[in-house]
Amino acid sequence: MEKGVLSAGFNLSELISFVMHCNPRDLPKDTDGNVDFPSRVSKRFGPDQLQKFRPIDDGTSNGLNYELILMLEIIAPISAEYPARVASAIYQRFSHPPDGSQQRSMPEITVATDDVDMAYKRAPVSGYEIIAYFNPHVKCIATGNMGDVVWHVSFGLPFGYVSSVSSWCRVPALMAMVARRKFACLCDSYIDDWCIVDFADAESSSQDTLHVLHTAFKLPLAACRQPYCANCNKHPLPPSVQQRANPAKCKRRRHAAFADFLGFVIDFSFVTSTGCVIIKPKTERCARILSELDDCAEALQLSPSLAKKNIR
């Protein structure tokens, strides 16, 4: 609610007035006298993702995922190999110039990453999602007893619907095209995770350009931009006592020879001399996969979702 992506809590009459802009008594009713409010209900569940509770709308149980899935992936997300392919193209251009001129030494290149702040909830949508939950501490107007359903209106894409992925991916795809063609930024995204490759001499120009584009689109990056933040500044200022006690949340990683991207470590240390980029899975990723496979071995089954996530 603080970031404007979720409305305040309503009772049912307030919700109808807010959504329909009319008095609930004027709405059509079914044979039992209940308001005929057309909707598709989905349950919510919340898995623990790295010690973070993420509510997910179950678009499979209510049939929406089967109705809205695309037969063809229009926007194909990139993989952790993207920075290596970019580095390889740069290396080939310098080692084998297309005009047949003399081979030149390749300049140092770096890689950086950024994350869109609350991407799904900030995405432009034509409709909205209504969220309901039971709050035992709210007094019910109808009965006078404690406990009532509280309703919220969510302005954004539901997490858990296949249509949300297709809808959101068109936004960074457009931004990537603008960044490449107008500002010569070597960048691409996997859902809401950006990977930017640039020459070391350019410092953070590509990352700064992407930040300006996101600001113009009103889809801010999860970069605090504080002068004391080492993620955002090459020479950060010493933080104050209060800043050390309450550090700003920042997911930005500046241009460097190393980067963590999609669960892998990208190493550009040898690309200038050999044209090779080292890609290796993070230690935590390996531990998680082994733990999940142990669970599968004990249960004597491997779920389709787990196979899709880990076996590529």
PLY file of the C-alpha trace (Angstrom):
ply
format ascii 1.0
element vertex 312
property float x
property float y
property float z
element edge 311
property int vertex1
property int vertex2
end_header
0.00 0.00 0.00
2.89 2.36 0.75
4.13 2.07 -2.86
0.69 2.58 -4.40
0.32 -0.90 -5.90
-2.35 -2.06 -3.43
-5.47 -0.27 -2.24
-6.53 0.14 1.36
-8.68 -2.59 2.93
-12.42 -2.53 2.12
-15.50 -4.34 3.26
-17.67 -5.76 0.46
-19.89 -2.68 0.05
-16.87 -0.36 -0.04
-15.17 -2.64 -2.57
-18.16 -2.57 -4.92
-18.43 1.22 -4.64
-14.70 1.56 -5.34
-14.59 -0.85 -8.29
-18.00 -0.26 -9.88
-18.36 3.42 -8.94
-21.96 2.84 -7.91
-24.17 1.92 -4.97
-24.20 -1.86 -4.28
-28.03 -1.76 -4.18
-28.05 -0.85 -7.89
-26.07 -3.94 -8.96
-27.78 -7.04 -10.43
-28.38 -9.88 -7.96
-28.74 -13.63 -8.28
-31.76 -15.68 -7.18
-30.53 -15.72 -3.58
-30.24 -11.95 -3.45
-26.44 -11.91 -3.56
-24.62 -9.41 -5.75
-23.80 -10.99 -9.09
-20.12 -9.99 -9.24
-18.52 -11.78 -12.23
-15.05 -13.05 -11.38
-12.66 -15.98 -11.61
-11.56 -17.07 -8.15
-8.08 -18.39 -7.48
-6.59 -19.54 -4.23
-3.30 -18.20 -2.92
-0.36 -20.05 -1.47
2.94 -18.75 -0.18
6.12 -20.81 -0.51
9.23 -19.82 1.39
11.72 -18.52 -1.18
15.12 -17.94 0.40
13.55 -16.88 3.72
11.10 -14.59 1.92
7.34 -15.21 1.85
5.97 -14.68 -1.66
2.18 -14.93 -2.21
1.38 -16.75 -5.46
-1.99 -16.81 -7.22
-2.83 -20.34 -8.34
-3.72 -19.82 -11.99
-3.60 -23.57 -12.63
-6.35 -24.70 -10.24
-8.89 -22.18 -11.63
-8.07 -22.98 -15.27
-6.76 -19.55 -16.29
-3.25 -20.76 -17.07
-4.66 -23.28 -19.53
-6.87 -20.66 -21.18
-4.26 -17.91 -21.42
-1.10 -19.85 -22.27
0.41 -18.94 -25.63
1.15 -21.65 -28.17
4.30 -19.74 -29.10
6.67 -17.85 -26.83
6.71 -14.41 -28.45
9.35 -13.03 -26.08
11.96 -15.65 -25.23
13.88 -14.86 -22.02
17.66 -15.00 -22.22
19.87 -17.39 -20.27
23.05 -17.02 -18.23
24.98 -17.50 -21.50
23.94 -14.08 -22.80
27.02 -12.12 -21.54
29.30 -14.83 -22.94
27.70 -14.56 -26.39
28.10 -10.77 -26.34
31.76 -11.07 -25.26
32.37 -13.64 -28.00
30.93 -11.31 -30.66
33.15 -8.45 -29.44
36.22 -10.70 -29.42
35.53 -11.91 -32.97
35.10 -8.34 -34.18
38.50 -7.29 -32.82
40.40 -10.48 -33.71
38.84 -10.82 -37.19
37.77 -7.35 -38.38
35.01 -7.63 -41.01
36.76 -5.12 -43.29
39.89 -7.29 -43.44
42.04 -4.78 -41.60
44.78 -5.74 -39.15
43.83 -7.57 -35.98
43.51 -5.33 -32.93
43.84 -6.11 -29.26
40.52 -6.39 -27.49
39.78 -3.76 -24.83
38.69 -4.82 -21.37
34.98 -5.48 -21.02
32.84 -5.74 -17.91
29.43 -7.01 -16.89
26.80 -5.50 -14.58
23.35 -6.52 -13.35
20.19 -4.70 -12.28
16.78 -5.73 -10.99
13.41 -4.06 -11.58
11.74 -3.04 -8.33
8.40 -4.87 -7.90
8.15 -5.45 -11.64
4.82 -7.32 -11.80
3.09 -4.96 -9.40
4.25 -1.87 -11.31
3.44 -3.23 -14.76
0.81 -1.26 -16.72
-2.45 -3.24 -16.81
-5.93 -2.53 -18.10
-7.69 -4.23 -15.20
-7.01 -5.16 -11.61
-6.95 -8.09 -9.23
-9.15 -8.31 -6.13
-7.54 -9.95 -3.10
-9.57 -11.20 -0.15
-8.47 -12.61 3.19
-10.08 -13.28 6.56
-8.97 -10.95 9.35
-10.03 -12.13 12.84
-9.30 -8.69 14.31
-11.82 -6.79 12.14
-15.41 -6.32 13.32
-18.01 -7.64 10.87
-20.60 -4.96 10.07
-23.33 -7.50 9.24
-23.07 -9.63 12.41
-21.27 -7.34 14.85
-18.88 -10.16 15.68
-15.11 -10.05 15.41
-13.77 -11.47 12.17
-14.56 -10.42 8.61
-13.26 -10.67 5.08
-11.04 -7.76 4.04
-10.79 -6.85 0.34
-7.93 -5.14 -1.50
-7.59 -4.05 -5.10
-4.19 -4.86 -6.62
-3.03 -2.80 -9.59
-0.55 -5.06 -11.32
0.08 -8.50 -12.77
-0.76 -11.54 -10.61
2.28 -13.59 -9.68
1.54 -17.17 -10.72
-0.29 -16.58 -14.02
1.44 -17.55 -17.27
-0.13 -14.50 -18.91
1.76 -12.26 -16.47
5.10 -13.49 -17.82
4.13 -12.89 -21.45
2.64 -9.48 -20.65
5.57 -8.24 -18.58
8.31 -9.48 -20.92
7.09 -7.16 -23.67
8.02 -4.16 -21.50
11.75 -4.89 -21.03
11.92 -6.17 -24.62
10.87 -2.73 -25.85
13.26 -1.02 -23.45
16.15 -3.24 -24.57
15.52 -2.32 -28.22
15.50 1.40 -27.37
18.66 1.06 -25.28
20.51 -0.84 -28.02
19.48 1.17 -31.06
19.45 4.68 -29.59
22.16 4.45 -26.94
24.35 1.49 -28.07
23.80 -0.36 -24.78
24.62 -4.07 -24.86
21.83 -5.26 -22.57
19.05 -7.77 -22.27
16.76 -9.07 -19.54
15.49 -12.31 -18.07
11.99 -11.36 -16.82
12.95 -8.53 -14.40
16.72 -9.19 -14.19
18.94 -7.07 -16.42
22.41 -7.99 -17.67
24.56 -5.22 -19.17
27.90 -5.71 -20.95
30.13 -2.71 -21.62
33.71 -1.61 -22.15
35.62 -0.87 -18.95
36.58 2.60 -20.25
32.89 3.48 -20.49
32.54 2.84 -16.74
28.83 2.84 -15.86
27.41 4.73 -18.86
25.25 1.82 -20.10
23.92 1.10 -16.63
23.16 4.80 -16.10
21.35 4.92 -19.45
19.19 1.95 -18.49
18.41 3.67 -15.20
17.24 6.80 -17.05
15.03 4.71 -19.35
13.42 2.91 -16.43
12.80 6.20 -14.68
11.14 7.59 -17.83
8.94 4.46 -18.05
8.06 4.90 -14.34
9.36 1.39 -13.63
12.24 2.08 -11.22
15.18 -0.23 -10.79
15.97 -1.66 -7.37
19.02 0.60 -7.04
19.20 2.91 -4.05
21.51 5.46 -5.78
22.83 6.55 -2.39
26.32 8.15 -2.45
27.57 5.73 0.23
26.38 2.57 -1.60
29.23 0.45 -3.01
26.80 -1.18 -5.46
25.93 2.15 -7.06
29.22 4.08 -6.84
32.79 3.42 -7.87
34.03 5.60 -4.99
31.30 5.50 -2.33
31.28 8.05 0.47
31.56 6.84 4.10
28.05 6.17 5.42
26.76 7.95 8.50
25.90 6.08 11.68
22.20 6.13 10.79
22.88 4.90 7.26
24.97 2.03 8.59
22.15 1.07 10.95
19.46 1.32 8.23
21.09 0.49 4.88
18.93 1.05 1.81
17.80 -2.04 -0.09
19.85 -2.23 -3.28
20.10 -5.01 -5.87
22.38 -3.17 -8.30
25.81 -4.61 -9.11
28.22 -2.25 -10.82
30.35 -3.12 -13.84
33.13 -5.53 -12.93
34.97 -8.56 -14.28
32.64 -10.81 -12.26
28.86 -10.90 -11.90
26.18 -13.15 -10.42
23.42 -13.68 -12.96
20.55 -16.19 -12.81
22.31 -18.41 -10.30
25.64 -18.44 -12.14
28.95 -16.62 -11.73
30.06 -14.90 -14.95
33.84 -14.40 -15.15
35.30 -12.02 -17.77
38.89 -12.22 -16.43
40.29 -14.09 -19.44
38.09 -12.86 -22.26
40.54 -10.15 -23.39
43.43 -12.57 -23.91
41.64 -15.80 -24.84
38.11 -14.86 -25.83
36.80 -17.28 -23.19
34.18 -16.50 -20.56
33.93 -18.77 -17.53
30.40 -19.62 -16.40
29.94 -21.67 -13.25
26.94 -22.27 -10.98
26.95 -20.57 -7.60
27.71 -22.72 -4.57
24.25 -22.07 -3.11
22.61 -23.16 -6.37
24.55 -26.44 -6.41
23.63 -27.12 -2.77
19.96 -26.39 -3.43
19.79 -28.64 -6.50
21.50 -31.51 -4.68
19.12 -31.11 -1.74
16.08 -31.13 -4.04
17.37 -34.21 -5.89
17.88 -35.99 -2.57
14.24 -35.24 -1.72
13.18 -36.61 -5.11
15.21 -39.78 -4.58
13.56 -40.30 -1.21
10.07 -39.71 -2.67
10.89 -41.80 -5.79
9.51 -39.10 -8.09
10.60 -35.95 -9.91
7.94 -33.29 -10.43
7.67 -31.64 -13.88
8.24 -28.16 -12.40
11.42 -29.27 -10.62
12.71 -30.99 -13.76
12.05 -27.86 -15.82
13.82 -25.66 -13.30
16.96 -27.73 -12.72
17.50 -30.00 -15.71
18.36 -27.94 -18.77
0 1
1 2
2 3
3 4
4 5
5 6
6 7
7 8
8 9
9 10
10 11
11 12
12 13
13 14
14 15
15 16
16 17
17 18
18 19
19 20
20 21
21 22
22 23
23 24
24 25
25 26
26 27
27 28
28 29
29 30
30 31
31 32
32 33
33 34
34 35
35 36
36 37
37 38
38 39
39 40
40 41
41 42
42 43
43 44
44 45
45 46
46 47
47 48
48 49
49 50
50 51
51 52
52 53
53 54
54 55
55 56
56 57
57 58
58 59
59 60
60 61
61 62
62 63
63 64
64 65
65 66
66 67
67 68
68 69
69 70
70 71
71 72
72 73
73 74
74 75
75 76
76 77
77 78
78 79
79 80
80 81
81 82
82 83
83 84
84 85
85 86
86 87
87 88
88 89
89 90
90 91
91 92
92 93
93 94
94 95
95 96
96 97
97 98
98 99
99 100
100 101
101 102
102 103
103 104
104 105
105 106
106 107
107 108
108 109
109 110
110 111
111 112
112 113
113 114
114 115
115 116
116 117
117 118
118 119
119 120
120 121
121 122
122 123
123 124
124 125
125 126
126 127
127 128
128 129
129 130
130 131
131 132
132 133
133 134
134 135
135 136
136 137
137 138
138 139
139 140
140 141
141 142
142 143
143 144
144 145
145 146
146 147
147 148
148 149
149 150
150 151
151 152
152 153
153 154
154 155
155 156
156 157
157 158
158 159
159 160
160 161
161 162
162 163
163 164
164 165
165 166
166 167
167 168
168 169
169 170
170 171
171 172
172 173
173 174
174 175
175 176
176 177
177 178
178 179
179 180
180 181
181 182
182 183
183 184
184 185
185 186
186 187
187 188
188 189
189 190
190 191
191 192
192 193
193 194
194 195
195 196
196 197
197 198
198 199
199 200
200 201
201 202
202 203
203 204
204 205
205 206
206 207
207 208
208 209
209 210
210 211
211 212
212 213
213 214
214 215
215 216
216 217
217 218
218 219
219 220
220 221
221 222
222 223
223 224
224 225
225 226
226 227
227 228
228 229
229 230
230 231
231 232
232 233
233 234
234 235
235 236
236 237
237 238
238 239
239 240
240 241
241 242
242 243
243 244
244 245
245 246
246 247
247 248
248 249
249 250
250 251
251 252
252 253
253 254
254 255
255 256
256 257
257 258
258 259
259 260
260 261
261 262
262 263
263 264
264 265
265 266
266 267
267 268
268 269
269 270
270 271
271 272
272 273
273 274
274 275
275 276
276 277
277 278
278 279
279 280
280 281
281 282
282 283
283 284
284 285
285 286
286 287
287 288
288 289
289 290
290 291
291 292
292 293
293 294
294 295
295 296
296 297
297 298
298 299
299 300
300 301
301 302
302 303
303 304
304 305
305 306
306 307
307 308
308 309
309 310
310 311
